[in-house]
């Protein structure tokens, strides 16, 4: 059976941070050649860890085009109408999401959620936009400590205006789960 | 006056580590299309931090083609014949090395030495070979905490056989020193 792909897509600094030491996102430049509308159309589901959810505002919002799942042991579903809070049953939920028909699933972050999903073999790709900045500290792409994961480079693209480098890797199956 | 360039060249994992949690280098694949002999010919000087020097063996070796400088507050010059130990006077030494005639200077690492040199405006380029592996922990490209540094992408190259991505950045002058 073909399952939906779970793709970990995010911006990283040269040095591998997805946010600054204080959670800053201001270093992330948006290259005018990146077509976010086109990219978003490939997805219909967001997966977010609790910290990432709160870092981007923690709003109880969803849309007809995208469903949002927030992984948390502390948030309560009764406080949210539009996002789904995923707790103890997260493995079964991710498995069933993958088996549903639909578009790709965007693992929005952060590094802790990636680590948990990758350890179960649930992550298909790691897709980074490397921003030409060194942060000197911050939130790592993958929460430490994590197991080593082999990747295969599938695509690359340079966005000339900002010097952002887009790299798409597939996760080597033998290294997961 | 034109000074010699100091280039921080190293392999990094996807996620930005230059060595594994235990200092491992075994994840670094050597792509057959990388011409290390040709690359080495562009340099005549190595700069290494003490930890990196010890990680690669700590041998008291040098060659007619390359001079080696090891930055350390604890190693003693009297124990070494072929490498130069650089202590308290490191800023003046780096400045004078830059002003000498010669080839480029290879800042071999690690992240602590890079941080110190970058803070003084001594680093001209950051050149990484991104290896398609996630380590899940290790030695960061830049020791934390460090100041933010803006970079400009100058060159890129994909090594198809291994999926290694070579990225050459110049350091934005306004962000250093």
Interface residues (C-beta under 8 A of the other chain):
Chain A: X12 X13 X14 X15 X16 X17 X20 X21 X27 X115 X126 X128 X130 X132 X133 X134 X135 X136 X137 X140 X141 X142 X144 X145 X146 X147 X148 X149 X150 X151 X152 X153 X156 X158 X163 X164 X165 X167 X169
Chain B: X12 X13 X14 X15 X16 X17 X20 X21 X27 X115 X126 X128 X130 X132 X133 X134 X135 X136 X137 X140 X141 X142 X144 X145 X146 X147 X148 X149 X150 X151 X152 X153 X156 X158 X163 X164 X165 X167 X169
